[in-house]
Amino acid sequence: MKIIQKVLFIVVPIVFISYALLQLSGSGTKSEAYAANSNNDGINNLFVQLSQKGKYNPDDQYKALETFMGVLDLVDKNYVETIDKKEAIYGAIKGMLEELDPHSSFMTPEEFNSFQQSTSGSFGGLGITITMKNDLLTVMSAIEDTPAWQAGIKGGDVIALINGEPTANMTLDEAVKKMRGKSGSKIKLTITRKGESKPIDLTLTRAIIKIKSVKYEMIDKELGYIRLTQFQENSYREMADAVKALTNSGAKGLVLDLRNNGGGLLNEAISIASIFLPVNQTVVFTRERDKQEKHYKTESVNFSNRTIPMVIIVNEWSASASEIIAGSMQDYKRAVIVGKSTFGKGSVQSIVPLPDGSAVRLTTSRYYTPAARSIQGVGIKPDVEVEPGIIEYTSDYYVIKEKDLSGHLKGENEKDNSAAVDDSVKRASQVLPLNDDLQYISAVQVLKGMLVYGSTTNK
C-alpha cells in the first residue's frame, strides 16, 4: 500500500477550527480528510522520495544519528533525574522542526488525534483560533455562538496566561492541548488587548463545539449575504444550499464574508470555487523547491451559479483557504474584493503520519494564485480597501425636503401626506443587522453599484 501524502494549507495549528488539507498522491486530490497508510514500508518509501529531491549522503546521516544517540545515552545515564527517553526523543524532533519555520512541527499521538478531530466540525473546546504573531500567542477570531465568542474574545487579543501559566514558551500545539478539555469544565484565560491598560481575566466553560460553517440571509429583498466561518467537511453542501436558497428568494447579487476565516479543507475550498467559476480553471497551484508545480482546478459540481455578481469581504485574519478563494476570484475578475489585506500565508504543510501514531507537519512548497501571485508575507490586497469600523448614526435632526415646503408644487408621483404631518420628521437612517459595520456596508454599496452599472462575471 502506498502512503498518501497530505498537504495542509494552514495559517497555524488552529485551536478549534478545521485545517486546510491538501492530499497529494499519484491520483490527485482526495476528498476524504485522512486516508494515509502509516506502515513502515510506506514511511520509508516517502523518506526516500524526499531525500532524492536533494543531496543525500547516508554516511553523513548515520554520523549525525551516532552523535544524537551518544547525547541521548549521556543524558539518560547522567542527568540529575531519571528521564523518559521517548519524551526526550519527541522533544528533540520537535526542536528540529520548530527551528525550520513557524508552521513545521511534530505532533505526538495525542496531539495528532486532536488535530484529526478538528476537521470534523464537532469537538470540545472554547471556539477560538490562534496563531503566533511576534512570538505572542494571538487570537485570530472567536467562532460565533461558542464560549469564546460569548466571553467577548476578539481577533488580535493576546493570550498571556492559561490557568495562570505563562504562554511565552508554549508551542501552539501545547496551547491547544491546555485549552481543550472536558465539556463543562472551567478554564481561566488572561488576555491583553490593544487599547486596554490592564490585562483582562476571563473564566470560560468548555463546551462541545458544533460548528455550522455557513450562515446566510437576504438584504434589501435583492441581495444575499453569506458568512463562511471556515472550510470544513460539508461546507460545499452548506454553501450550495445557501446560494440556492438566496437566489430562489430573489437575490440578484451576493456578498461573501470571509473575515476571520482562518482556512480549512482544501477540497472543500476547491468545490466552493467550482460553484462560481467555470470547470477546469486553476484555483491554486503549488510549487516545490525543485520548481515542480501541481494545479488544483475547478470541477463539475451538483450546483453552480457562475454569473451572479459578487463582492467578497476579507480582513487581516482571512487566511489560507480564504486567501485561495479571494485570490482566484480576484484573478478571474469574478468578484470585487473589499476590506483589508489578508493574513499572507502562502506556504504548504505536508502531514506525514508515523507508525507510532505521531505525525510530522513539514513545509514542503509554496502556493500561488491562478495568475502566479505569491501571497507569502503580503496577502491578498482588496480592490476596495476599507478599514474596520463601527458607524455611529446621527439621527436627532430633521430632514426637510421639497415636499415639506408650504405650497410646494406637487409631483406627479408624489403621494398625499396631508394626513401625516409627522412625516416631515425623518430619521437619517435605520439601523438594521450588520448595518453599523463599515466594511459590510461598503461591500453592499459596491454590490448595488455593480447591479446598476454592470456586473463582474467571468465572461
C-alpha positions in Angstrom: 0.0 0.0 0.0 1.2 3.5 -0.7 1.1 6.4 1.6 -1.0 9.3 0.6 0.9 12.5 1.5 -1.4 15.1 2.9 -0.7 18.7 2.3 -2.1 21.3 4.6 -2.8 24.9 3.8 -3.0 26.5 7.3 -2.2 29.7 8.9 -1.0 27.9 12.0 -2.2 24.9 14.1 -5.7 26.2 14.8 -7.3 25.7 18.2 -10.8 24.8 17.4 -11.2 25.1 13.6 -10.6 22.9 10.6 -7.2 22.9 8.8 -6.7 23.3 5.1 -5.6 19.9 3.9 -4.2 19.0 0.5 -3.8 15.4 -0.2 -1.0 14.7 -2.7 -0.8 11.4 -4.3 -0.4 9.9 -7.8 -4.2 10.0 -8.2 -4.5 13.7 -7.4 -6.6 15.4 -4.7 -8.7 13.2 -2.5 -11.9 14.1 -0.9 -11.5 12.4 2.4 -9.8 14.2 5.2 -7.4 11.4 6.1 -6.5 8.3 4.1 -2.8 7.9 4.9 -1.3 4.5 5.5 1.3 4.6 8.2 3.0 1.2 7.6 6.8 1.2 7.8 7.3 0.5 4.1 5.2 3.5 3.1 7.1 5.8 5.5 10.5 4.5 4.3 9.5 5.0 0.7 8.3 8.5 1.4 11.5 9.5 3.1 13.5 8.0 0.2 11.4 10.1 -2.2 12.0 13.2 -0.2 15.7 12.5 0.1 16.0 12.1 -3.7 14.9 15.7 -4.2 18.2 17.0 -2.7 21.7 15.9 -1.8 21.6 12.9 0.5 24.6 11.1 1.9 23.6 8.1 4.2 27.0 8.2 5.8 26.5 11.8 6.9 23.1 10.9 8.3 24.4 7.9 10.3 27.2 10.1 11.7 24.7 12.7 12.9 22.5 9.9 14.3 25.5 8.5 16.2 26.1 11.9 17.7 22.4 12.2 18.7 22.4 8.7 20.2 25.5 9.5 22.1 24.0 12.6 23.6 20.8 10.7 24.4 22.8 8.0 26.2 24.8 10.7 28.1 21.6 12.4 29.3 20.0 9.1 30.2 22.9 7.9 32.3 24.0 11.2 33.9 21.1 13.7 34.1 20.3 14.6 37.7 16.8 12.9 37.4 15.6 9.9 35.5 14.3 10.8 32.1 11.6 9.4 29.8 13.6 8.5 26.7 10.6 8.5 24.5 9.6 12.0 25.6 13.2 13.1 25.2 13.3 11.9 21.6 9.9 13.5 20.9 11.3 16.8 22.3 14.4 16.6 20.1 12.2 16.0 17.0 10.0 19.0 18.0 13.0 21.2 18.4 14.4 20.2 15.0 11.1 21.0 13.2 10.3 24.2 15.1 13.7 25.6 14.1 12.7 25.4 10.4 9.7 27.8 10.4 6.6 28.6 12.5 4.4 26.1 10.7 6.6 22.9 10.7 6.1 20.8 13.8 5.9 17.4 15.4 2.7 16.0 16.8 2.6 13.3 19.4 0.0 10.6 19.0 -2.3 12.5 21.4 -1.8 15.8 19.5 -2.3 14.2 16.1 -5.5 12.6 17.3 -6.7 16.0 18.5 -5.7 17.5 15.1 -7.7 14.9 13.2 -10.8 15.6 15.4 -10.5 19.3 14.5 -11.6 18.7 10.9 -14.9 17.0 11.8 -16.8 20.2 12.8 -17.8 18.9 16.2 -15.3 18.9 19.1 -14.8 20.1 22.7 -13.1 23.4 23.5 -13.6 27.1 23.5 -14.2 28.0 19.9 -11.2 30.2 19.1 -8.4 30.2 16.5 -4.9 31.2 17.4 -1.6 32.0 15.7 1.9 33.1 16.7 2.4 36.8 16.0 5.6 38.4 17.0 6.2 35.3 19.3 2.9 36.0 21.1 0.0 33.6 21.3 -2.5 35.7 19.4 -6.3 35.1 18.8 -7.3 35.2 15.2 -11.0 35.0 15.8 -13.7 33.7 18.1 -16.2 31.4 16.3 -19.8 32.6 16.6 -22.0 31.1 19.3 -19.1 29.5 21.2 -17.8 30.1 24.7 -15.0 32.3 23.4 -17.4 34.4 21.3 -19.8 34.8 24.2 -17.0 35.9 26.5 -16.1 38.7 24.1 -12.8 37.4 22.9 -11.7 39.3 19.8 -9.2 38.9 17.0 -5.9 40.5 18.0 -6.2 39.6 21.7 -3.0 38.1 23.1 -3.4 35.2 25.5 -0.8 35.8 28.2 -1.8 33.2 30.7 -3.7 29.9 30.6 -4.9 28.9 34.1 -2.2 31.1 35.5 0.6 29.6 33.4 2.5 32.0 31.1 2.3 31.2 27.4 5.6 32.8 26.5 7.4 29.5 25.9 4.4 27.4 24.8 4.1 26.0 21.3 0.8 26.3 19.5 0.1 22.6 19.9 0.8 22.8 23.7 -1.7 25.7 23.9 -4.3 23.7 22.0 -3.8 20.8 24.5 -4.2 23.0 27.5 -7.3 24.8 26.3 -9.1 21.6 25.2 -10.8 19.7 28.0 -14.0 18.0 29.1 -17.2 19.8 28.2 -18.5 21.7 31.2 -15.0 22.2 32.8 -13.7 25.7 33.6 -10.6 27.4 32.2 -9.1 30.8 33.1 -7.5 32.9 30.4 -5.7 36.2 30.9 -5.6 38.3 27.8 -4.1 41.7 26.8 -5.9 43.9 24.3 -4.9 46.9 22.3 -6.4 50.0 23.9 -6.7 48.4 27.3 -4.3 49.4 30.0 -4.7 46.3 32.2 -4.9 42.5 31.4 -8.4 41.0 31.2 -9.1 37.9 33.2 -11.8 35.6 31.7 -13.3 32.4 33.1 -14.8 30.2 30.4 -16.7 27.0 30.4 -15.6 24.5 27.8 -18.3 23.1 25.5 -18.8 20.7 22.6 -18.2 22.9 19.7 -20.6 22.1 16.8 -19.7 24.4 14.0 -22.1 25.4 11.2 -19.7 26.8 8.7 -22.3 28.8 6.6 -24.8 31.4 7.7 -26.9 33.5 5.3 -29.7 36.0 5.0 -31.4 38.3 2.5 -30.5 42.0 2.3 -33.0 44.6 0.9 -35.0 41.9 -0.9 -32.5 41.7 -3.8 -29.1 40.9 -2.3 -27.9 37.8 -0.5 -25.3 37.8 2.4 -23.3 34.6 3.2 -20.9 34.3 6.1 -18.4 31.4 5.7 -16.7 30.8 9.1 -14.3 28.0 8.0 -13.8 25.4 5.3 -14.8 22.1 6.9 -16.5 18.9 5.9 -19.8 19.6 4.2 -19.0 23.3 3.7 -19.6 23.0 -0.1 -23.0 21.5 0.5 -23.9 24.2 3.0 -22.6 26.9 0.6 -24.6 25.4 -2.3 -27.7 25.3 -0.2 -27.2 28.9 0.8 -26.7 30.2 -2.7 -29.7 28.2 -3.9 -31.9 29.5 -1.1 -30.9 33.1 -1.6 -31.3 33.1 -5.4 -34.7 31.4 -5.0 -35.7 34.2 -2.7 -34.8 36.8 -5.4 -31.1 37.6 -4.7 -29.6 39.2 -7.7 -26.1 39.6 -6.2 -24.1 38.0 -3.3 -21.9 39.3 -0.5 -19.5 36.5 0.7 -18.0 37.3 4.1 -14.6 35.6 4.7 -13.5 37.8 7.5 -11.8 36.0 10.4 -11.9 32.7 8.4 -8.6 31.0 9.1 -8.9 28.4 6.4 -9.9 24.7 6.3 -10.0 21.7 4.0 -8.7 22.4 0.5 -11.0 20.0 -1.2 -14.0 22.0 0.2 -12.4 25.3 -1.0 -12.0 23.9 -4.5 -15.6 22.7 -4.5 -16.8 26.1 -3.3 -14.8 27.8 -6.0 -16.4 25.4 -8.5 -19.8 26.9 -7.7 -18.7 30.3 -9.1 -16.0 29.5 -11.6 -16.2 27.5 -14.9 -15.0 23.9 -14.9 -11.2 23.1 -15.3 -9.9 26.5 -14.2 -6.9 26.6 -11.8 -7.9 27.8 -8.3 -4.5 27.5 -6.8 -1.2 25.8 -7.6 1.8 24.7 -5.5 5.5 24.9 -6.4 8.1 22.9 -4.6 11.8 23.8 -4.2 12.6 21.8 -7.4 10.1 24.0 -9.3 7.6 21.2 -9.8 4.0 22.5 -9.9 0.7 20.9 -9.1 -2.5 22.7 -10.2 -5.8 22.3 -8.4 -8.7 23.1 -10.7 -12.4 23.6 -10.5 -14.6 20.6 -11.1 -18.1 19.7 -12.1 -20.4 20.1 -9.1 -24.0 19.4 -8.4 -24.9 23.0 -8.1 -23.3 26.1 -9.6 -24.0 29.8 -10.3 -21.3 31.3 -12.4 -22.9 34.6 -13.4 -24.3 36.1 -10.2 -22.4 39.4 -9.3 -20.4 39.0 -6.1 -18.4 41.0 -3.6 -16.1 39.3 -1.1 -15.2 40.8 2.3 -11.8 40.0 3.8 -9.6 41.2 6.6 -6.3 40.6 8.3 -7.4 37.3 9.7 -8.7 35.9 6.4 -6.1 33.2 5.8 -5.1 30.1 3.8 -8.2 28.7 2.0 -9.9 32.1 2.4 -7.0 33.6 0.6 -7.2 30.9 -2.1 -10.8 31.7 -2.8 -10.3 35.5 -2.7 -7.2 35.3 -4.9 -8.7 33.1 -7.5 -12.0 35.1 -7.7 -9.9 38.3 -8.0 -7.6 36.9 -10.7 -10.5 35.9 -12.9 -12.3 39.2 -12.1 -15.3 37.2 -10.9 -15.7 39.2 -7.7 -14.7 42.5 -6.2 -12.7 42.2 -3.0 -13.5 44.6 -0.2 -11.8 45.1 3.2 -8.2 44.8 4.4 -5.2 42.9 3.1 -5.4 39.2 4.2 -3.1 37.3 6.5 -0.5 36.4 3.9 0.4 32.7 4.5 1.5 31.2 1.2 3.3 28.0 2.3 2.1 24.5 2.2 2.5 21.9 5.0 2.6 18.1 4.4 1.2 15.9 7.1 3.1 12.6 7.4 1.7 10.0 9.8 4.3 7.9 11.6 4.0 4.2 12.7 3.6 5.0 16.4 0.6 7.3 15.8 2.6 10.5 15.8 3.0 12.8 12.8 5.3 15.3 11.2 4.0 18.6 9.7 6.6 19.9 7.3 6.6 22.9 5.0 7.1 21.4 1.5 6.0 24.0 -1.0 4.6 27.5 -1.6 1.2 28.2 -3.2 0.2 30.7 -5.8 -3.0 32.2 -7.2 -4.0 31.4 -10.8 -2.1 34.5 -12.0 1.1 33.2 -10.3 0.9 35.7 -7.5 2.7 34.7 -4.3 0.9 35.9 -1.2 3.5 34.8 1.3 4.0 37.7 3.7 1.8 40.1 1.7 -1.7 38.6 1.5 -4.4 39.4 -1.0 -4.8 43.1 -1.4 -8.5 44.1 -1.8 -9.8 46.0 -4.8 -11.6 48.4 -2.4 -9.7 48.9 0.8 -11.9 49.7 3.8 -10.7 50.0 7.4 -12.7 48.1 10.0 -15.0 50.3 12.0 -18.4 51.0 13.5 -20.7 53.6 12.1 -22.5 55.8 14.6 -25.6 57.2 13.1 -26.7 60.7 14.0 -30.5 60.7 13.9 -31.6 63.6 16.1 -32.1 66.1 13.4 -34.8 66.9 10.9 -34.6 66.3 7.2 -36.6 68.9 5.3 -37.4 68.0 1.7 -39.2 69.8 -1.2 -42.5 68.1 -0.4 -42.3 69.5 3.2 -42.3 73.1 2.0 -45.5 75.0 2.3 -47.3 75.4 -1.0 -44.8 73.3 -3.0 -45.6 72.1 -6.5 -47.0 68.6 -6.2 -45.2 66.0 -8.2 -47.0 63.5 -10.5 -45.8 60.5 -8.5 -46.0 62.2 -5.1 -48.2 60.6 -2.5 -50.6 62.6 -0.5 -49.2 63.1 3.0 -51.6 65.7 4.2 -52.8 63.4 6.9 -49.3 62.6 8.1 -47.8 65.8 9.3 -45.1 63.9 11.3 -43.7 62.5 8.1 -41.7 65.7 7.8 -39.6 64.5 10.7 -37.4 61.8 9.2 -34.7 59.8 10.8 -31.4 60.0 9.0 -31.2 56.2 8.8 -32.5 52.9 10.2 -30.0 50.5 11.9 -30.5 47.0 10.5 -28.5 43.9 11.4 -24.8 44.5 10.4 -25.6 48.0 9.3 -23.2 49.6 11.7 -20.3 47.5 10.2 -18.3 49.8 7.9 -16.8 47.0 5.8 -20.1 45.3 5.4 -21.9 48.5 4.4 -19.2 49.3 1.9 -19.5 45.8 0.3 -23.2 46.2 0.0 -22.9 49.6 -1.7 -20.3 48.2 -4.1 -22.6 45.3 -5.0 -25.6 47.6 -5.5 -23.4 49.7 -7.9 -22.5 46.6 -9.8 -26.1 45.7 -10.3 -26.9 49.2 -11.5 -23.9 49.8 -13.8 -22.9 46.3 -14.8 -21.9 43.1 -13.0 -18.5 41.4 -12.6 -18.7 38.0 -14.0 -16.4 35.5 -15.6 -17.3 36.1 -19.2 
